[in-house]
Amino acid sequence: MDDHFRQRLRHPWSAAARLRLVAGILAGVLTGGFAAWAY
């Protein structure tokens, strides 16, 4: 577990990419939900 955490800390770009992916999915869900709620 600690090894996995340390390995993830060694690659900050993967964490940033995962964060960007989650943010994109969240934005899509929010915009989709807002569009469905508006109509």
FIBA-895674 format. One record per atom (N, C-alpha, C, O, CB): residue number from 1; atom name; x, y, z. Coordinates in nm, 2 decimals. Glycine has a CB too. Layout:
FIBA-895674
<n:NUM&atom:CA&u:X&v:Y&w:Z>
...
//
This chain:
FIBA-895674
<n:1&atom:N&u:0.08&v:-0.12&w:0.00>
<n:1&atom:CA&u:0.00&v:0.00&w:0.00>
<n:1&atom:C&u:0.09&v:0.13&w:0.00>
<n:1&atom:O&u:0.07&v:0.22&w:-0.08>
<n:1&atom:CB&u:-0.10&v:0.00&w:0.12>
<n:2&atom:N&u:0.19&v:0.13&w:0.09>
<n:2&atom:CA&u:0.28&v:0.24&w:0.10>
<n:2&atom:C&u:0.36&v:0.25&w:-0.03>
<n:2&atom:O&u:0.38&v:0.36&w:-0.08>
<n:2&atom:CB&u:0.37&v:0.23&w:0.22>
<n:3&atom:N&u:0.40&v:0.14&w:-0.08>
<n:3&atom:CA&u:0.48&v:0.14&w:-0.21>
<n:3&atom:C&u:0.39&v:0.19&w:-0.32>
<n:3&atom:O&u:0.44&v:0.27&w:-0.40>
<n:3&atom:CB&u:0.52&v:-0.01&w:-0.24>
<n:4&atom:N&u:0.27&v:0.16&w:-0.33>
<n:4&atom:CA&u:0.18&v:0.21&w:-0.43>
<n:4&atom:C&u:0.16&v:0.36&w:-0.42>
<n:4&atom:O&u:0.17&v:0.43&w:-0.52>
<n:4&atom:CB&u:0.04&v:0.14&w:-0.43>
<n:5&atom:N&u:0.15&v:0.41&w:-0.30>
<n:5&atom:CA&u:0.13&v:0.55&w:-0.27>
<n:5&atom:C&u:0.26&v:0.62&w:-0.32>
<n:5&atom:O&u:0.25&v:0.73&w:-0.38>
<n:5&atom:CB&u:0.10&v:0.58&w:-0.13>
<n:6&atom:N&u:0.37&v:0.57&w:-0.28>
<n:6&atom:CA&u:0.50&v:0.63&w:-0.31>
<n:6&atom:C&u:0.52&v:0.63&w:-0.46>
<n:6&atom:O&u:0.57&v:0.73&w:-0.52>
<n:6&atom:CB&u:0.62&v:0.56&w:-0.24>
<n:7&atom:N&u:0.48&v:0.52&w:-0.53>
<n:7&atom:CA&u:0.49&v:0.52&w:-0.67>
<n:7&atom:C&u:0.40&v:0.62&w:-0.74>
<n:7&atom:O&u:0.44&v:0.68&w:-0.84>
<n:7&atom:CB&u:0.46&v:0.38&w:-0.73>
<n:8&atom:N&u:0.28&v:0.64&w:-0.69>
<n:8&atom:CA&u:0.19&v:0.74&w:-0.74>
<n:8&atom:C&u:0.25&v:0.88&w:-0.72>
<n:8&atom:O&u:0.23&v:0.97&w:-0.81>
<n:8&atom:CB&u:0.05&v:0.73&w:-0.68>
<n:9&atom:N&u:0.31&v:0.90&w:-0.61>
<n:9&atom:CA&u:0.37&v:1.03&w:-0.58>
<n:9&atom:C&u:0.49&v:1.06&w:-0.68>
<n:9&atom:O&u:0.52&v:1.18&w:-0.71>
<n:9&atom:CB&u:0.42&v:1.04&w:-0.44>
<n:10&atom:N&u:0.55&v:0.95&w:-0.73>
<n:10&atom:CA&u:0.66&v:0.97&w:-0.82>
<n:10&atom:C&u:0.62&v:1.02&w:-0.95>
<n:10&atom:O&u:0.69&v:1.08&w:-1.03>
<n:10&atom:CB&u:0.74&v:0.84&w:-0.83>
<n:11&atom:N&u:0.49&v:1.00&w:-0.99>
<n:11&atom:CA&u:0.44&v:1.04&w:-1.12>
<n:11&atom:C&u:0.32&v:1.14&w:-1.10>
<n:11&atom:O&u:0.20&v:1.10&w:-1.11>
<n:11&atom:CB&u:0.39&v:0.92&w:-1.20>
<n:12&atom:N&u:0.35&v:1.26&w:-1.07>
<n:12&atom:CA&u:0.24&v:1.36&w:-1.05>
<n:12&atom:C&u:0.16&v:1.39&w:-1.17>
<n:12&atom:O&u:0.04&v:1.43&w:-1.16>
<n:12&atom:CB&u:0.30&v:1.49&w:-1.00>
<n:13&atom:N&u:0.22&v:1.36&w:-1.29>
<n:13&atom:CA&u:0.14&v:1.39&w:-1.41>
<n:13&atom:C&u:0.02&v:1.30&w:-1.42>
<n:13&atom:O&u:-0.08&v:1.33&w:-1.47>
<n:13&atom:CB&u:0.23&v:1.37&w:-1.54>
<n:14&atom:N&u:0.04&v:1.17&w:-1.38>
<n:14&atom:CA&u:-0.07&v:1.08&w:-1.38>
<n:14&atom:C&u:-0.19&v:1.12&w:-1.29>
<n:14&atom:O&u:-0.31&v:1.11&w:-1.33>
<n:14&atom:CB&u:-0.03&v:0.93&w:-1.34>
<n:15&atom:N&u:-0.15&v:1.18&w:-1.17>
<n:15&atom:CA&u:-0.25&v:1.23&w:-1.08>
<n:15&atom:C&u:-0.32&v:1.35&w:-1.14>
<n:15&atom:O&u:-0.44&v:1.36&w:-1.13>
<n:15&atom:CB&u:-0.19&v:1.26&w:-0.95>
<n:16&atom:N&u:-0.25&v:1.44&w:-1.21>
<n:16&atom:CA&u:-0.30&v:1.55&w:-1.27>
<n:16&atom:C&u:-0.40&v:1.51&w:-1.39>
<n:16&atom:O&u:-0.51&v:1.57&w:-1.40>
<n:16&atom:CB&u:-0.19&v:1.65&w:-1.32>
<n:17&atom:N&u:-0.35&v:1.41&w:-1.46>
<n:17&atom:CA&u:-0.44&v:1.37&w:-1.57>
<n:17&atom:C&u:-0.57&v:1.30&w:-1.52>
<n:17&atom:O&u:-0.67&v:1.33&w:-1.57>
<n:17&atom:CB&u:-0.36&v:1.26&w:-1.66>
<n:18&atom:N&u:-0.55&v:1.23&w:-1.41>
<n:18&atom:CA&u:-0.67&v:1.17&w:-1.35>
<n:18&atom:C&u:-0.77&v:1.27&w:-1.30>
<n:18&atom:O&u:-0.89&v:1.26&w:-1.31>
<n:18&atom:CB&u:-0.64&v:1.07&w:-1.24>
<n:19&atom:N&u:-0.71&v:1.38&w:-1.24>
<n:19&atom:CA&u:-0.79&v:1.49&w:-1.19>
<n:19&atom:C&u:-0.86&v:1.56&w:-1.30>
<n:19&atom:O&u:-0.98&v:1.59&w:-1.29>
<n:19&atom:CB&u:-0.70&v:1.59&w:-1.11>
<n:20&atom:N&u:-0.79&v:1.58&w:-1.41>
<n:20&atom:CA&u:-0.85&v:1.65&w:-1.53>
<n:20&atom:C&u:-0.96&v:1.56&w:-1.59>
<n:20&atom:O&u:-1.07&v:1.61&w:-1.63>
<n:20&atom:CB&u:-0.74&v:1.68&w:-1.64>
<n:21&atom:N&u:-0.94&v:1.43&w:-1.59>
<n:21&atom:CA&u:-1.04&v:1.34&w:-1.64>
<n:21&atom:C&u:-1.17&v:1.34&w:-1.55>
<n:21&atom:O&u:-1.28&v:1.35&w:-1.61>
<n:21&atom:CB&u:-0.99&v:1.19&w:-1.65>
<n:22&atom:N&u:-1.15&v:1.34&w:-1.42>
<n:22&atom:CA&u:-1.26&v:1.34&w:-1.33>
<n:22&atom:C&u:-1.33&v:1.48&w:-1.34>
<n:22&atom:O&u:-1.45&v:1.48&w:-1.34>
<n:22&atom:CB&u:-1.21&v:1.32&w:-1.18>
<n:23&atom:N&u:-1.25&v:1.59&w:-1.36>
<n:23&atom:CA&u:-1.32&v:1.72&w:-1.37>
<n:23&atom:C&u:-1.40&v:1.73&w:-1.50>
<n:23&atom:O&u:-1.51&v:1.78&w:-1.50>
<n:23&atom:CB&u:-1.21&v:1.83&w:-1.37>
<n:24&atom:N&u:-1.34&v:1.67&w:-1.61>
<n:24&atom:CA&u:-1.42&v:1.67&w:-1.74>
<n:24&atom:C&u:-1.55&v:1.59&w:-1.73>
<n:24&atom:O&u:-1.65&v:1.63&w:-1.77>
<n:24&atom:CB&u:-1.33&v:1.61&w:-1.85>
<n:25&atom:N&u:-1.54&v:1.47&w:-1.66>
<n:25&atom:CA&u:-1.66&v:1.39&w:-1.65>
<n:25&atom:C&u:-1.76&v:1.46&w:-1.56>
<n:25&atom:O&u:-1.88&v:1.46&w:-1.59>
<n:25&atom:CB&u:-1.62&v:1.25&w:-1.58>
<n:26&atom:N&u:-1.71&v:1.53&w:-1.45>
<n:26&atom:CA&u:-1.80&v:1.60&w:-1.36>
<n:26&atom:C&u:-1.87&v:1.72&w:-1.44>
<n:26&atom:O&u:-1.99&v:1.74&w:-1.42>
<n:26&atom:CB&u:-1.73&v:1.66&w:-1.24>
<n:27&atom:N&u:-1.79&v:1.79&w:-1.52>
<n:27&atom:CA&u:-1.84&v:1.90&w:-1.60>
<n:27&atom:C&u:-1.95&v:1.85&w:-1.69>
<n:27&atom:O&u:-2.05&v:1.91&w:-1.71>
<n:27&atom:CB&u:-1.73&v:1.97&w:-1.67>
<n:28&atom:N&u:-1.92&v:1.74&w:-1.76>
<n:28&atom:CA&u:-2.02&v:1.68&w:-1.86>
<n:28&atom:C&u:-2.15&v:1.64&w:-1.79>
<n:28&atom:O&u:-2.25&v:1.67&w:-1.84>
<n:28&atom:CB&u:-1.96&v:1.56&w:-1.93>
<n:29&atom:N&u:-2.13&v:1.58&w:-1.67>
<n:29&atom:CA&u:-2.25&v:1.53&w:-1.60>
<n:29&atom:C&u:-2.33&v:1.66&w:-1.55>
<n:29&atom:O&u:-2.45&v:1.66&w:-1.56>
<n:29&atom:CB&u:-2.21&v:1.45&w:-1.48>
<n:30&atom:N&u:-2.26&v:1.76&w:-1.50>
<n:30&atom:CA&u:-2.33&v:1.88&w:-1.45>
<n:30&atom:C&u:-2.40&v:1.95&w:-1.56>
<n:30&atom:O&u:-2.51&v:1.99&w:-1.55>
<n:30&atom:CB&u:-2.23&v:1.97&w:-1.38>
<n:31&atom:N&u:-2.33&v:1.97&w:-1.68>
<n:31&atom:CA&u:-2.39&v:2.04&w:-1.79>
<n:31&atom:C&u:-2.51&v:1.96&w:-1.85>
<n:31&atom:O&u:-2.61&v:2.01&w:-1.88>
<n:31&atom:CB&u:-2.29&v:2.06&w:-1.90>
<n:32&atom:N&u:-2.49&v:1.82&w:-1.85>
<n:32&atom:CA&u:-2.60&v:1.74&w:-1.90>
<n:32&atom:C&u:-2.72&v:1.74&w:-1.81>
<n:32&atom:O&u:-2.83&v:1.75&w:-1.85>
<n:32&atom:CB&u:-2.55&v:1.59&w:-1.91>
<n:33&atom:N&u:-2.69&v:1.74&w:-1.68>
<n:33&atom:CA&u:-2.80&v:1.74&w:-1.58>
<n:33&atom:C&u:-2.87&v:1.88&w:-1.59>
<n:33&atom:O&u:-2.99&v:1.89&w:-1.58>
<n:33&atom:CB&u:-2.75&v:1.72&w:-1.44>
<n:34&atom:N&u:-2.79&v:1.99&w:-1.60>
<n:34&atom:CA&u:-2.85&v:2.12&w:-1.61>
<n:34&atom:C&u:-2.94&v:2.14&w:-1.74>
<n:34&atom:O&u:-3.04&v:2.19&w:-1.73>
<n:34&atom:CB&u:-2.74&v:2.23&w:-1.61>
<n:35&atom:N&u:-2.89&v:2.08&w:-1.85>
<n:35&atom:CA&u:-2.96&v:2.09&w:-1.97>
<n:35&atom:C&u:-3.10&v:2.01&w:-1.96>
<n:35&atom:O&u:-3.20&v:2.06&w:-2.00>
<n:35&atom:CB&u:-2.88&v:2.03&w:-2.09>
<n:36&atom:N&u:-3.09&v:1.89&w:-1.89>
<n:36&atom:CA&u:-3.21&v:1.81&w:-1.87>
<n:36&atom:C&u:-3.31&v:1.89&w:-1.78>
<n:36&atom:O&u:-3.43&v:1.88&w:-1.80>
<n:36&atom:CB&u:-3.17&v:1.67&w:-1.82>
<n:37&atom:N&u:-3.25&v:1.96&w:-1.68>
<n:37&atom:CA&u:-3.34&v:2.03&w:-1.58>
<n:37&atom:C&u:-3.40&v:2.15&w:-1.65>
<n:37&atom:O&u:-3.51&v:2.19&w:-1.62>
<n:37&atom:CB&u:-3.26&v:2.06&w:-1.46>
<n:38&atom:N&u:-3.32&v:2.22&w:-1.74>
<n:38&atom:CA&u:-3.37&v:2.34&w:-1.80>
<n:38&atom:C&u:-3.49&v:2.31&w:-1.90>
<n:38&atom:O&u:-3.58&v:2.39&w:-1.91>
<n:38&atom:CB&u:-3.26&v:2.41&w:-1.88>
<n:39&atom:N&u:-3.48&v:2.19&w:-1.96>
<n:39&atom:CA&u:-3.59&v:2.16&w:-2.06>
<n:39&atom:C&u:-3.71&v:2.09&w:-2.00>
<n:39&atom:O&u:-3.80&v:2.06&w:-2.08>
<n:39&atom:CB&u:-3.53&v:2.07&w:-2.17>
//
